[in-house]
Amino acid sequence: MTASLANLSIDLNADLGEGFGRWQLTDDEALLSIVTSANVACGFHAGDPSTMRRVCELAAERGVRVGAQVSYRDLAGFGRRSMDVPPRELADEIAYQIGALETFARAAGTRVHYVKPHGALYNRSVHDEAQAAAVVEGVRLAAGGPLPVLGLPGSRLHEAARTAGLPVIAEAFADRAYTAAGTLVPRTEPGAVVHDPDTVVKRALGFARDRAVTSIDGRRIEVDVHSLCVHGDTPGAADLARRVRSELAAAGVRVAAFI
C-alpha cells in the first residue's frame, strides 16, 4: 500500500568509521553531508579510537545522529563471520562497544542515539533468540535506559527489544536483495548485493512510498520501515547516497532522522 503523501518521511543511514589505523574504507566526510543517521563502527569489526572520535565530531557538527554499530569480535573477517559467542560474554561485548563510542560522542557534544548490529551479528539476531537477547541485554547494560534498536522488521532482535521495553526502528536496505520471507539474501549467494544505481534508487523509492520491495524471486513483499540503509563500503557510496536522497526529495519524501 502506498503511504500517504502527508506522512512520507524516512531516515537515511550508512555504516561509517569502517577503517582501522591507516586503512580507511568509508568516505565518512562525504557521507556525513548526506545521511541523517551514522552507524559508527565501535572497534570490533572495524574502527579505532581516533576514527570514532573523528566521526562523532563530524556528525555532531552536521546534526547527524550517532548510532553504535556493534559486532562480533572479528576484525579479520570484517564482522561477517558468524560466531558462537556465549550470551553473557556477547552482552558484555555489546555494552563495551556502546560505552566506547559513547565516550567520544559525549566529548563531541552529542550522544549515542541508537544501536544497530553489524554483519553476521545482524543476520544471526534475525532468527537466533539467544543471540538477539544477548544483544538487547548488552544495550540495557550500557544505556541504562530505553535506547532504540535498529534492525530488520519481524526479527528476533526486535522481539527481544520490545520485551525489554526498548524502542525498535525498522530498517530496509536499498542495495541488498530480499528473500520471499523478507530476510536478506546471504552475501554468499548470487545477486545478494544490488550494484546497479538505477535499481538501488528505484528500490529506495519503493520502500519509502509503497512500503514494499520485490524479492529475488519476483514476489512483492510489504515492508513498513522508518530507516533506509546505504552501505558505506560500497564503491561510490557517497554519490549513490546523494542520488538516493535527491530522488526521495523529488518524489516528496522528507529525509529526516527517526529520532
PyRosetta script that sets phi, psi and omega in degrees:
from pyrosetta import init, pose_from_sequence

init()
pose = pose_from_sequence("MTASLANLSIDLNADLGEGFGRWQLTDDEALLSIVTSANVACGFHAGDPSTMRRVCELAAERGVRVGAQVSYRDLAGFGRRSMDVPPRELADEIAYQIGALETFARAAGTRVHYVKPHGALYNRSVHDEAQAAAVVEGVRLAAGGPLPVLGLPGSRLHEAARTAGLPVIAEAFADRAYTAAGTLVPRTEPGAVVHDPDTVVKRALGFARDRAVTSIDGRRIEVDVHSLCVHGDTPGAADLARRVRSELAAAGVRVAAFI")
pose.set_psi(1, 133.2)
pose.set_omega(1, 179.1)
pose.set_phi(2, -72.4)
pose.set_psi(2, 134.0)
pose.set_omega(2, -179.8)
pose.set_phi(3, -70.2)
pose.set_psi(3, 151.9)
pose.set_omega(3, 176.8)
pose.set_phi(4, -62.2)
pose.set_psi(4, 138.7)
pose.set_omega(4, -179.7)
pose.set_phi(5, -58.8)
pose.set_psi(5, -31.1)
pose.set_omega(5, -179.0)
pose.set_phi(6, -71.4)
pose.set_psi(6, -18.3)
pose.set_omega(6, -175.9)
pose.set_phi(7, -112.5)
pose.set_psi(7, 15.5)
pose.set_omega(7, -177.2)
pose.set_phi(8, -79.2)
pose.set_psi(8, 101.5)
pose.set_omega(8, 177.9)
pose.set_phi(9, -149.3)
pose.set_psi(9, 140.0)
pose.set_omega(9, 179.3)
pose.set_phi(10, -151.7)
pose.set_psi(10, 147.4)
pose.set_omega(10, 175.8)
pose.set_phi(11, -85.2)
pose.set_psi(11, 147.9)
pose.set_omega(11, 176.4)
pose.set_phi(12, -120.0)
pose.set_psi(12, 115.7)
pose.set_omega(12, -178.0)
pose.set_phi(13, -118.8)
pose.set_psi(13, 157.9)
pose.set_omega(13, 177.3)
pose.set_phi(14, -147.1)
pose.set_psi(14, 152.3)
pose.set_omega(14, 176.9)
pose.set_phi(15, -82.2)
pose.set_psi(15, 122.6)
pose.set_omega(15, -174.4)
pose.set_phi(16, -128.2)
pose.set_psi(16, 168.4)
pose.set_omega(16, -179.9)
pose.set_phi(17, 69.5)
pose.set_psi(17, 21.3)
pose.set_omega(17, -176.6)
pose.set_phi(18, -88.9)
pose.set_psi(18, 76.2)
pose.set_omega(18, 174.6)
pose.set_phi(19, -148.7)
pose.set_psi(19, -175.7)
pose.set_omega(19, 177.0)
pose.set_phi(20, -160.0)
pose.set_psi(20, 118.5)
pose.set_omega(20, -177.3)
pose.set_phi(21, 62.7)
pose.set_psi(21, -125.2)
pose.set_omega(21, -177.9)
pose.set_phi(22, -80.6)
pose.set_psi(22, -11.8)
pose.set_omega(22, -178.9)
pose.set_phi(23, -85.9)
pose.set_psi(23, 121.2)
pose.set_omega(23, 179.5)
pose.set_phi(24, -123.3)
pose.set_psi(24, 125.5)
pose.set_omega(24, -177.0)
pose.set_phi(25, -103.8)
pose.set_psi(25, -38.9)
pose.set_omega(25, -174.8)
pose.set_phi(26, -104.0)
pose.set_psi(26, 146.2)
pose.set_omega(26, 177.7)
pose.set_phi(27, -88.0)
pose.set_psi(27, 78.0)
pose.set_omega(27, -171.7)
pose.set_phi(28, -60.8)
pose.set_psi(28, -44.0)
pose.set_omega(28, -176.4)
pose.set_phi(29, -63.4)
pose.set_psi(29, -43.7)
pose.set_omega(29, -179.8)
pose.set_phi(30, -67.0)
pose.set_psi(30, -45.0)
pose.set_omega(30, -177.2)
pose.set_phi(31, -66.9)
pose.set_psi(31, -32.2)
pose.set_omega(31, 179.8)
pose.set_phi(32, -72.5)
pose.set_psi(32, -6.7)
pose.set_omega(32, 172.6)
pose.set_phi(33, -93.3)
pose.set_psi(33, 0.3)
pose.set_omega(33, -175.3)
pose.set_phi(34, -121.8)
pose.set_psi(34, -49.2)
pose.set_omega(34, -173.3)
pose.set_phi(35, -77.8)
pose.set_psi(35, 164.7)
pose.set_omega(35, 177.6)
pose.set_phi(36, -107.3)
pose.set_psi(36, -16.0)
pose.set_omega(36, 176.7)
pose.set_phi(37, -138.2)
pose.set_psi(37, 139.1)
pose.set_omega(37, -177.1)
pose.set_phi(38, -118.5)
pose.set_psi(38, 117.3)
pose.set_omega(38, 175.9)
pose.set_phi(39, -86.4)
pose.set_psi(39, 102.7)
pose.set_omega(39, -170.8)
pose.set_phi(40, -95.1)
pose.set_psi(40, 124.2)
pose.set_omega(40, 177.8)
pose.set_phi(41, -60.3)
pose.set_psi(41, 136.9)
pose.set_omega(41, -171.8)
pose.set_phi(42, -108.8)
pose.set_psi(42, 17.5)
pose.set_omega(42, 172.7)
pose.set_phi(43, 104.6)
pose.set_psi(43, -11.7)
pose.set_omega(43, -176.6)
pose.set_phi(44, -92.8)
pose.set_psi(44, -33.9)
pose.set_omega(44, 174.0)
pose.set_phi(45, -109.2)
pose.set_psi(45, -21.5)
pose.set_omega(45, 178.4)
pose.set_phi(46, -172.6)
pose.set_psi(46, 172.8)
pose.set_omega(46, 178.3)
pose.set_phi(47, 93.2)
pose.set_psi(47, 149.7)
pose.set_omega(47, 174.6)
pose.set_phi(48, -144.8)
pose.set_psi(48, 170.1)
pose.set_omega(48, -175.3)
pose.set_phi(49, -54.1)
pose.set_psi(49, -44.7)
pose.set_omega(49, -178.3)
pose.set_phi(50, -66.2)
pose.set_psi(50, -38.2)
pose.set_omega(50, 178.3)
pose.set_phi(51, -66.3)
pose.set_psi(51, -43.8)
pose.set_omega(51, 178.5)
pose.set_phi(52, -60.2)
pose.set_psi(52, -43.5)
pose.set_omega(52, -179.7)
pose.set_phi(53, -62.6)
pose.set_psi(53, -46.1)
pose.set_omega(53, -177.6)
pose.set_phi(54, -62.9)
pose.set_psi(54, -44.5)
pose.set_omega(54, -178.7)
pose.set_phi(55, -66.4)
pose.set_psi(55, -40.5)
pose.set_omega(55, 178.4)
pose.set_phi(56, -63.0)
pose.set_psi(56, -40.2)
pose.set_omega(56, 179.2)
pose.set_phi(57, -64.6)
pose.set_psi(57, -44.2)
pose.set_omega(57, 178.5)
pose.set_phi(58, -64.3)
pose.set_psi(58, -42.4)
pose.set_omega(58, 179.7)
pose.set_phi(59, -62.3)
pose.set_psi(59, -43.3)
pose.set_omega(59, -179.9)
pose.set_phi(60, -63.6)
pose.set_psi(60, -41.2)
pose.set_omega(60, 179.1)
pose.set_phi(61, -61.2)
pose.set_psi(61, -34.3)
pose.set_omega(61, -172.5)
pose.set_phi(62, -103.3)
pose.set_psi(62, 6.1)
pose.set_omega(62, 176.9)
pose.set_phi(63, 71.7)
pose.set_psi(63, 24.6)
pose.set_omega(63, 179.0)
pose.set_phi(64, -91.4)
pose.set_psi(64, 134.6)
pose.set_omega(64, 179.1)
pose.set_phi(65, -70.1)
pose.set_psi(65, 137.3)
pose.set_omega(65, 179.2)
pose.set_phi(66, -96.8)
pose.set_psi(66, 128.9)
pose.set_omega(66, 175.5)
pose.set_phi(67, -123.7)
pose.set_psi(67, 147.7)
pose.set_omega(67, 178.5)
pose.set_phi(68, -88.2)
pose.set_psi(68, 117.7)
pose.set_omega(68, 176.0)
pose.set_phi(69, -96.6)
pose.set_psi(69, 100.0)
pose.set_omega(69, -173.8)
pose.set_phi(70, -92.7)
pose.set_psi(70, 154.9)
pose.set_omega(70, -170.9)
pose.set_phi(71, -151.2)
pose.set_psi(71, 167.1)
pose.set_omega(71, 164.4)
pose.set_phi(72, -63.0)
pose.set_psi(72, 156.6)
pose.set_omega(72, 177.7)
pose.set_phi(73, -76.5)
pose.set_psi(73, 90.8)
pose.set_omega(73, -170.1)
pose.set_phi(74, -152.5)
pose.set_psi(74, 66.2)
pose.set_omega(74, 178.3)
pose.set_phi(75, -62.4)
pose.set_psi(75, -42.0)
pose.set_omega(75, -175.9)
pose.set_phi(76, -65.0)
pose.set_psi(76, -34.0)
pose.set_omega(76, -178.1)
pose.set_phi(77, -101.5)
pose.set_psi(77, 9.5)
pose.set_omega(77, 179.7)
pose.set_phi(78, 57.1)
pose.set_psi(78, 29.4)
pose.set_omega(78, 176.6)
pose.set_phi(79, 70.5)
pose.set_psi(79, 15.2)
pose.set_omega(79, -176.6)
pose.set_phi(80, -104.4)
pose.set_psi(80, 12.6)
pose.set_omega(80, 176.0)
pose.set_phi(81, -109.1)
pose.set_psi(81, 125.7)
pose.set_omega(81, -179.6)
pose.set_phi(82, -69.2)
pose.set_psi(82, 138.2)
pose.set_omega(82, -177.9)
pose.set_phi(83, -131.9)
pose.set_psi(83, 143.3)
pose.set_omega(83, 178.2)
pose.set_phi(84, -92.5)
pose.set_psi(84, 81.0)
pose.set_omega(84, -179.4)
pose.set_phi(85, -91.5)
pose.set_psi(85, 129.0)
pose.set_omega(85, 177.7)
pose.set_phi(86, -53.9)
pose.set_psi(86, 137.6)
pose.set_omega(86, -174.4)
pose.set_phi(87, -51.8)
pose.set_psi(87, -45.4)
pose.set_omega(87, -178.8)
pose.set_phi(88, -64.1)
pose.set_psi(88, -40.9)
pose.set_omega(88, 178.6)
pose.set_phi(89, -65.0)
pose.set_psi(89, -41.2)
pose.set_omega(89, 179.1)
pose.set_phi(90, -64.1)
pose.set_psi(90, -42.4)
pose.set_omega(90, 178.4)
pose.set_phi(91, -59.2)
pose.set_psi(91, -42.3)
pose.set_omega(91, 178.7)
pose.set_phi(92, -63.7)
pose.set_psi(92, -40.1)
pose.set_omega(92, -178.9)
pose.set_phi(93, -69.5)
pose.set_psi(93, -33.9)
pose.set_omega(93, 175.8)
pose.set_phi(94, -65.5)
pose.set_psi(94, -47.0)
pose.set_omega(94, 179.4)
pose.set_phi(95, -60.9)
pose.set_psi(95, -40.7)
pose.set_omega(95, 179.7)
pose.set_phi(96, -60.2)
pose.set_psi(96, -45.2)
pose.set_omega(96, -179.0)
pose.set_phi(97, -65.7)
pose.set_psi(97, -44.0)
pose.set_omega(97, 179.6)
pose.set_phi(98, -62.9)
pose.set_psi(98, -42.5)
pose.set_omega(98, -179.9)
pose.set_phi(99, -62.3)
pose.set_psi(99, -38.6)
pose.set_omega(99, 179.0)
pose.set_phi(100, -63.1)
pose.set_psi(100, -46.6)
pose.set_omega(100, -178.9)
pose.set_phi(101, -68.1)
pose.set_psi(101, -36.4)
pose.set_omega(101, 179.8)
pose.set_phi(102, -59.8)
pose.set_psi(102, -36.2)
pose.set_omega(102, 178.3)
pose.set_phi(103, -57.3)
pose.set_psi(103, -48.4)
pose.set_omega(103, -178.0)
pose.set_phi(104, -75.1)
pose.set_psi(104, -32.8)
pose.set_omega(104, 177.4)
pose.set_phi(105, -64.4)
pose.set_psi(105, -45.7)
pose.set_omega(105, 179.6)
pose.set_phi(106, -63.4)
pose.set_psi(106, -39.6)
pose.set_omega(106, 179.3)
pose.set_phi(107, -63.8)
pose.set_psi(107, -28.5)
pose.set_omega(107, -179.6)
pose.set_phi(108, -87.4)
pose.set_psi(108, -1.9)
pose.set_omega(108, 178.7)
pose.set_phi(109, 89.6)
pose.set_psi(109, 17.8)
pose.set_omega(109, 177.0)
pose.set_phi(110, -131.8)
pose.set_psi(110, -157.8)
pose.set_omega(110, 178.3)
pose.set_phi(111, -155.8)
pose.set_psi(111, 170.8)
pose.set_omega(111, 173.2)
pose.set_phi(112, -78.2)
pose.set_psi(112, 118.4)
pose.set_omega(112, -174.9)
pose.set_phi(113, -93.7)
pose.set_psi(113, -19.7)
pose.set_omega(113, -177.3)
pose.set_phi(114, -164.8)
pose.set_psi(114, 172.8)
pose.set_omega(114, 179.1)
pose.set_phi(115, -129.5)
pose.set_psi(115, 138.0)
pose.set_omega(115, 176.5)
pose.set_phi(116, -136.9)
pose.set_psi(116, 124.1)
pose.set_omega(116, 174.3)
pose.set_phi(117, -67.2)
pose.set_psi(117, 156.7)
pose.set_omega(117, -179.8)
pose.set_phi(118, -114.6)
pose.set_psi(118, 148.0)
pose.set_omega(118, 166.5)
pose.set_phi(119, 52.9)
pose.set_psi(119, -123.9)
pose.set_omega(119, -176.0)
pose.set_phi(120, -63.1)
pose.set_psi(120, -34.2)
pose.set_omega(120, 178.9)
pose.set_phi(121, -67.9)
pose.set_psi(121, -38.1)
pose.set_omega(121, 176.2)
pose.set_phi(122, -59.2)
pose.set_psi(122, -51.0)
pose.set_omega(122, -177.0)
pose.set_phi(123, -68.0)
pose.set_psi(123, -38.3)
pose.set_omega(123, -179.4)
pose.set_phi(124, -65.9)
pose.set_psi(124, -39.9)
pose.set_omega(124, -176.8)
pose.set_phi(125, -75.6)
pose.set_psi(125, -3.9)
pose.set_omega(125, 173.3)
pose.set_phi(126, -68.5)
pose.set_psi(126, -39.0)
pose.set_omega(126, -173.3)
pose.set_phi(127, -123.6)
pose.set_psi(127, -13.6)
pose.set_omega(127, -176.8)
pose.set_phi(128, -95.1)
pose.set_psi(128, 107.5)
pose.set_omega(128, -174.6)
pose.set_phi(129, -62.5)
pose.set_psi(129, -40.7)
pose.set_omega(129, -177.1)
pose.set_phi(130, -68.0)
pose.set_psi(130, -44.1)
pose.set_omega(130, 179.7)
pose.set_phi(131, -68.2)
pose.set_psi(131, -38.2)
pose.set_omega(131, 177.7)
pose.set_phi(132, -62.6)
pose.set_psi(132, -44.1)
pose.set_omega(132, 179.6)
pose.set_phi(133, -63.8)
pose.set_psi(133, -35.3)
pose.set_omega(133, 178.9)
pose.set_phi(134, -66.8)
pose.set_psi(134, -40.1)
pose.set_omega(134, 176.8)
pose.set_phi(135, -60.3)
pose.set_psi(135, -47.3)
pose.set_omega(135, -179.2)
pose.set_phi(136, -62.9)
pose.set_psi(136, -40.5)
pose.set_omega(136, 178.5)
pose.set_phi(137, -62.9)
pose.set_psi(137, -38.4)
pose.set_omega(137, 176.7)
pose.set_phi(138, -64.0)
pose.set_psi(138, -39.5)
pose.set_omega(138, 177.2)
pose.set_phi(139, -62.1)
pose.set_psi(139, -44.4)
pose.set_omega(139, -179.1)
pose.set_phi(140, -65.9)
pose.set_psi(140, -38.5)
pose.set_omega(140, 178.4)
pose.set_phi(141, -61.6)
pose.set_psi(141, -44.3)
pose.set_omega(141, -174.8)
pose.set_phi(142, -78.4)
pose.set_psi(142, -39.0)
pose.set_omega(142, -170.3)
pose.set_phi(143, -87.0)
pose.set_psi(143, -38.3)
pose.set_omega(143, -176.4)
pose.set_phi(144, 66.8)
pose.set_psi(144, 16.4)
pose.set_omega(144, -178.8)
pose.set_phi(145, -165.8)
pose.set_psi(145, -174.4)
pose.set_omega(145, -174.3)
pose.set_phi(146, -79.4)
pose.set_psi(146, 71.1)
pose.set_omega(146, 178.4)
pose.set_phi(147, -78.7)
pose.set_psi(147, 125.6)
pose.set_omega(147, -177.7)
pose.set_phi(148, -63.0)
pose.set_psi(148, 148.4)
pose.set_omega(148, 178.3)
pose.set_phi(149, -115.6)
pose.set_psi(149, 121.6)
pose.set_omega(149, -179.5)
pose.set_phi(150, -93.5)
pose.set_psi(150, 128.8)
pose.set_omega(150, -178.4)
pose.set_phi(151, -171.9)
pose.set_psi(151, -173.2)
pose.set_omega(151, -176.6)
pose.set_phi(152, -74.7)
pose.set_psi(152, 133.7)
pose.set_omega(152, 178.5)
pose.set_phi(153, -58.4)
pose.set_psi(153, 139.1)
pose.set_omega(153, 177.4)
pose.set_phi(154, 78.1)
pose.set_psi(154, 8.4)
pose.set_omega(154, -176.9)
pose.set_phi(155, -80.1)
pose.set_psi(155, 160.0)
pose.set_omega(155, 172.9)
pose.set_phi(156, -61.0)
pose.set_psi(156, -32.7)
pose.set_omega(156, 178.9)
pose.set_phi(157, -59.6)
pose.set_psi(157, -46.1)
pose.set_omega(157, -180.0)
pose.set_phi(158, -69.7)
pose.set_psi(158, -34.1)
pose.set_omega(158, 175.8)
pose.set_phi(159, -61.7)
pose.set_psi(159, -46.1)
pose.set_omega(159, -179.4)
pose.set_phi(160, -65.5)
pose.set_psi(160, -39.0)
pose.set_omega(160, 179.8)
pose.set_phi(161, -64.1)
pose.set_psi(161, -45.3)
pose.set_omega(161, 179.5)
pose.set_phi(162, -61.3)
pose.set_psi(162, -43.0)
pose.set_omega(162, 179.4)
pose.set_phi(163, -59.7)
pose.set_psi(163, -35.4)
pose.set_omega(163, -179.4)
pose.set_phi(164, -84.6)
pose.set_psi(164, -0.9)
pose.set_omega(164, 179.2)
pose.set_phi(165, 82.1)
pose.set_psi(165, 20.2)
pose.set_omega(165, 178.4)
pose.set_phi(166, -96.0)
pose.set_psi(166, 140.8)
pose.set_omega(166, 175.4)
pose.set_phi(167, -65.1)
pose.set_psi(167, 148.2)
pose.set_omega(167, 176.9)
pose.set_phi(168, -120.8)
pose.set_psi(168, 142.7)
pose.set_omega(168, 177.6)
pose.set_phi(169, -121.8)
pose.set_psi(169, 118.8)
pose.set_omega(169, -179.5)
pose.set_phi(170, -83.1)
pose.set_psi(170, 132.6)
pose.set_omega(170, 179.9)
pose.set_phi(171, -126.2)
pose.set_psi(171, 161.4)
pose.set_omega(171, 176.7)
pose.set_phi(172, -131.4)
pose.set_psi(172, 163.0)
pose.set_omega(172, -178.6)
pose.set_phi(173, -118.4)
pose.set_psi(173, 115.2)
pose.set_omega(173, -179.5)
pose.set_phi(174, -69.8)
pose.set_psi(174, -23.9)
pose.set_omega(174, -174.4)
pose.set_phi(175, -111.4)
pose.set_psi(175, 21.3)
pose.set_omega(175, 176.7)
pose.set_phi(176, -127.3)
pose.set_psi(176, 145.9)
pose.set_omega(176, 177.9)
pose.set_phi(177, -82.4)
pose.set_psi(177, 150.0)
pose.set_omega(177, -178.5)
pose.set_phi(178, -114.4)
pose.set_psi(178, 147.7)
pose.set_omega(178, 172.4)
pose.set_phi(179, -83.2)
pose.set_psi(179, 171.1)
pose.set_omega(179, 178.1)
pose.set_phi(180, -65.7)
pose.set_psi(180, -18.9)
pose.set_omega(180, 179.6)
pose.set_phi(181, -86.4)
pose.set_psi(181, -1.9)
pose.set_omega(181, 178.9)
pose.set_phi(182, 87.0)
pose.set_psi(182, 11.1)
pose.set_omega(182, 176.4)
pose.set_phi(183, -101.3)
pose.set_psi(183, 166.8)
pose.set_omega(183, -179.8)
pose.set_phi(184, -76.0)
pose.set_psi(184, 138.7)
pose.set_omega(184, 173.8)
pose.set_phi(185, -67.5)
pose.set_psi(185, 128.8)
pose.set_omega(185, -179.7)
pose.set_phi(186, -55.3)
pose.set_psi(186, 142.2)
pose.set_omega(186, -178.5)
pose.set_phi(187, -62.2)
pose.set_psi(187, -17.8)
pose.set_omega(187, 178.9)
pose.set_phi(188, -76.8)
pose.set_psi(188, -10.2)
pose.set_omega(188, -177.9)
pose.set_phi(189, -100.9)
pose.set_psi(189, 148.9)
pose.set_omega(189, -179.6)
pose.set_phi(190, -60.2)
pose.set_psi(190, 140.4)
pose.set_omega(190, 176.6)
pose.set_phi(191, 79.6)
pose.set_psi(191, 8.4)
pose.set_omega(191, -176.8)
pose.set_phi(192, -66.6)
pose.set_psi(192, -34.1)
pose.set_omega(192, 179.8)
pose.set_phi(193, -108.9)
pose.set_psi(193, 130.7)
pose.set_omega(193, 179.8)
pose.set_phi(194, -90.4)
pose.set_psi(194, 117.9)
pose.set_omega(194, -175.1)
pose.set_phi(195, -101.0)
pose.set_psi(195, -25.0)
pose.set_omega(195, -176.0)
pose.set_phi(196, -71.9)
pose.set_psi(196, 119.1)
pose.set_omega(196, -176.7)
pose.set_phi(197, -58.5)
pose.set_psi(197, -39.1)
pose.set_omega(197, -180.0)
pose.set_phi(198, -62.7)
pose.set_psi(198, -39.2)
pose.set_omega(198, 179.4)
pose.set_phi(199, -68.3)
pose.set_psi(199, -40.8)
pose.set_omega(199, 178.9)
pose.set_phi(200, -60.9)
pose.set_psi(200, -44.9)
pose.set_omega(200, 179.5)
pose.set_phi(201, -63.5)
pose.set_psi(201, -43.8)
pose.set_omega(201, -180.0)
pose.set_phi(202, -60.3)
pose.set_psi(202, -42.0)
pose.set_omega(202, -179.9)
pose.set_phi(203, -68.3)
pose.set_psi(203, -38.3)
pose.set_omega(203, 178.1)
pose.set_phi(204, -60.3)
pose.set_psi(204, -44.6)
pose.set_omega(204, 178.1)
pose.set_phi(205, -63.8)
pose.set_psi(205, -37.3)
pose.set_omega(205, 179.0)
pose.set_phi(206, -64.0)
pose.set_psi(206, -42.9)
pose.set_omega(206, 177.6)
pose.set_phi(207, -62.5)
pose.set_psi(207, -44.4)
pose.set_omega(207, -174.4)
pose.set_phi(208, -73.9)
pose.set_psi(208, -43.5)
pose.set_omega(208, -173.9)
pose.set_phi(209, -91.1)
pose.set_psi(209, -42.9)
pose.set_omega(209, -172.7)
pose.set_phi(210, -101.7)
pose.set_psi(210, -10.2)
pose.set_omega(210, -175.5)
pose.set_phi(211, 52.7)
pose.set_psi(211, 46.6)
pose.set_omega(211, -177.7)
pose.set_phi(212, -155.7)
pose.set_psi(212, 160.9)
pose.set_omega(212, 176.3)
pose.set_phi(213, -147.3)
pose.set_psi(213, 154.2)
pose.set_omega(213, 175.9)
pose.set_phi(214, -92.7)
pose.set_psi(214, 126.3)
pose.set_omega(214, -178.9)
pose.set_phi(215, -71.7)
pose.set_psi(215, 170.6)
pose.set_omega(215, -176.2)
pose.set_phi(216, -64.5)
pose.set_psi(216, -21.6)
pose.set_omega(216, 177.6)
pose.set_phi(217, -101.5)
pose.set_psi(217, 16.7)
pose.set_omega(217, 171.4)
pose.set_phi(218, 89.4)
pose.set_psi(218, 8.4)
pose.set_omega(218, 179.8)
pose.set_phi(219, -91.6)
pose.set_psi(219, 147.1)
pose.set_omega(219, 176.1)
pose.set_phi(220, -84.5)
pose.set_psi(220, 127.6)
pose.set_omega(220, 179.6)
pose.set_phi(221, -120.0)
pose.set_psi(221, 125.5)
pose.set_omega(221, 177.0)
pose.set_phi(222, -82.4)
pose.set_psi(222, 126.8)
pose.set_omega(222, -176.7)
pose.set_phi(223, -137.0)
pose.set_psi(223, 110.3)
pose.set_omega(223, -179.8)
pose.set_phi(224, -91.1)
pose.set_psi(224, 105.4)
pose.set_omega(224, -174.8)
pose.set_phi(225, -125.0)
pose.set_psi(225, 158.9)
pose.set_omega(225, -179.9)
pose.set_phi(226, -120.6)
pose.set_psi(226, -2.7)
pose.set_omega(226, 178.3)
pose.set_phi(227, -143.7)
pose.set_psi(227, 144.3)
pose.set_omega(227, -176.9)
pose.set_phi(228, -123.5)
pose.set_psi(228, 127.8)
pose.set_omega(228, -176.5)
pose.set_phi(229, -103.3)
pose.set_psi(229, 134.4)
pose.set_omega(229, 167.9)
pose.set_phi(230, -119.5)
pose.set_psi(230, 120.5)
pose.set_omega(230, -174.8)
pose.set_phi(231, -64.1)
pose.set_psi(231, 129.0)
pose.set_omega(231, -178.2)
pose.set_phi(232, -72.7)
pose.set_psi(232, -19.4)
pose.set_omega(232, -178.2)
pose.set_phi(233, -91.8)
pose.set_psi(233, 3.3)
pose.set_omega(233, 176.1)
pose.set_phi(234, -74.7)
pose.set_psi(234, 135.5)
pose.set_omega(234, 176.8)
pose.set_phi(235, -56.1)
pose.set_psi(235, 131.0)
pose.set_omega(235, -178.3)
pose.set_phi(236, 72.7)
pose.set_psi(236, 25.6)
pose.set_omega(236, -175.0)
pose.set_phi(237, -58.8)
pose.set_psi(237, -40.9)
pose.set_omega(237, -177.5)
pose.set_phi(238, -65.1)
pose.set_psi(238, -44.3)
pose.set_omega(238, 178.5)
pose.set_phi(239, -63.1)
pose.set_psi(239, -40.5)
pose.set_omega(239, 179.7)
pose.set_phi(240, -66.2)
pose.set_psi(240, -45.0)
pose.set_omega(240, 179.4)
pose.set_phi(241, -62.8)
pose.set_psi(241, -39.1)
pose.set_omega(241, 178.6)
pose.set_phi(242, -62.8)
pose.set_psi(242, -42.3)
pose.set_omega(242, 180.0)
pose.set_phi(243, -67.8)
pose.set_psi(243, -40.9)
pose.set_omega(243, 178.1)
pose.set_phi(244, -59.5)
pose.set_psi(244, -46.5)
pose.set_omega(244, -179.3)
pose.set_phi(245, -64.5)
pose.set_psi(245, -41.1)
pose.set_omega(245, 179.9)
pose.set_phi(246, -62.9)
pose.set_psi(246, -43.7)
pose.set_omega(246, -178.8)
pose.set_phi(247, -68.9)
pose.set_psi(247, -36.1)
pose.set_omega(247, 176.4)
pose.set_phi(248, -62.8)
pose.set_psi(248, -45.7)
pose.set_omega(248, 179.6)
pose.set_phi(249, -62.6)
pose.set_psi(249, -40.8)
pose.set_omega(249, 179.8)
pose.set_phi(250, -63.9)
pose.set_psi(250, -27.9)
pose.set_omega(250, 180.0)
pose.set_phi(251, -88.7)
pose.set_psi(251, 4.2)
pose.set_omega(251, 178.1)
pose.set_phi(252, 87.7)
pose.set_psi(252, 15.4)
pose.set_omega(252, 179.4)
pose.set_phi(253, -95.7)
pose.set_psi(253, 124.6)
pose.set_omega(253, 177.4)
pose.set_phi(254, -81.7)
pose.set_psi(254, 125.8)
pose.set_omega(254, 178.3)
pose.set_phi(255, -98.0)
pose.set_psi(255, 116.0)
pose.set_omega(255, -175.3)
pose.set_phi(256, -154.3)
pose.set_psi(256, 151.1)
pose.set_omega(256, 178.5)
pose.set_phi(257, -60.3)
pose.set_psi(257, 146.8)
pose.set_omega(257, -177.3)
pose.set_phi(258, -76.0)
pose.set_psi(258, -12.4)
pose.set_omega(258, 176.2)
pose.set_phi(259, -137.4)
pose.dump_pdb("model.pdb")
